[in-house]
Amino acid sequence: MHTIDFMVVGQGIAGTLISYELSKAGQSVLVIDQPGITRASHVAGAVINPFNINTGQPVTNSNIFIPQAMDTYRSVEQLTGRSVITPKPMLIFSSGKNPAPLQVSQYLEMPDPDELSAITRCFHSTETLLKLNVWQIQTDALLDAWRSRLREQHMLWEEPFHNSLLQKSPNSIVYKGVACKAIVFCEGAAVGSNPLFSGLPFTKNRGEVLLLEIPGLSSSFVYHHKVRLIPTDTKDIFWCGSNYTWRFNDLQPGTAWREETLHYLRNWLKLPVSVKNHLVAERPTTGGQEPMVGAHPDHPRIFIFNGLGTKGFSMAPFLAKQLSQTLLHPESAEPMQLVRPLSTWI
């Protein structure tokens, strides 16, 4: 039997960051992830934002999450040689319909005259336009760079995980002839079919994203109004989304949302817009979008790291750091900050 320190199931943002933290600490790690699955992390418009546009208030705990996120993503860049995080202004096209009136503050500023001139050429209206400094995460670059690193270090099994093959004992976890001290499930929406966590109150929803070609629109900004446009690594291609559907029977792209979004964009933009791809992914969510992180109440060697929600790319580095300390020092670990104990969910 082969022995390692830890197993991680799933390689979305949660699985990527917890396996990164554990390997950085010198632990032997095996990540098990089925290739070719479209997950919420892969279609997310990942922007780290210190300010909540809907409420007009600073994001809760951003002073804790953002410094750790900067440190983690910069460290991943140095290790992999890939650019994964970029400072980028977000242009907010505000209106009287916004839930909270927005005004110049320590977070929001007016675009300078050159920026405003360039924007005016692209949009029909620049009414109440404000600028917010955010950071864009290159999601595909981050996940692909870490996956390549896992392959190089022989730390990745690219296959489905089968719960029926998991053997639990007080002293170890064994899966397909490999024993480890603990296993962390970072399965995203697949958690719904995991019998170990059937008591957790996840609510499934589906989100749709368009990849749009918009020639002439500057990639120097993120654009926010009714929808959000985020530049990708490909010239003239922008991420657009996303929506939330709580009742659904499949993960097929919806014509109605696509056409409604395109109609809105063509009234917002002066530039031509064409669809290059329409992606759909399933998300696990909780009431209040609280993450579920910690040890299973009945199996202290089985952990979950899931339910990160829309702020996942901001909070995941901080939570992964905390979780890694819990895994490395289980006897002396303090309760994780900013998350509820898992026992209170069941």
Buried (B, 14 or more C-beta within 10 A) or exposed (E): EEEBBBBBBBBBBBBBBBBBBBBBBEBBBBBBBBEEBEBBBBBBBBBBBBBBBEEBEBBEBBEBBBEBBBEBBEBBBEBBEBEBBEEBBBBBBBEEEBEEEBEEEEBBEEBEEEBBEBBBEBBEEBEBBBBBBBBBBBBBBBBBBBBBBBEEEEBBBBEEBEEEEBEBEEEBBBBBEBBBBBBBBBBBBBBBEBEBBEEBEBEBBBBBBBBBBBEEBBBEBBBBBEBBBBBBEEEBBBBBBBBEBEEEEEBEBBEEBBEBBBEBBEEBBEBEBEBEEBBBBBBBBBEEEBBBBBBBBEBEBBBBBBBBBBBBBBBBBBBBBBBBBBBBEEEEBEEBEBBBEBEEBE
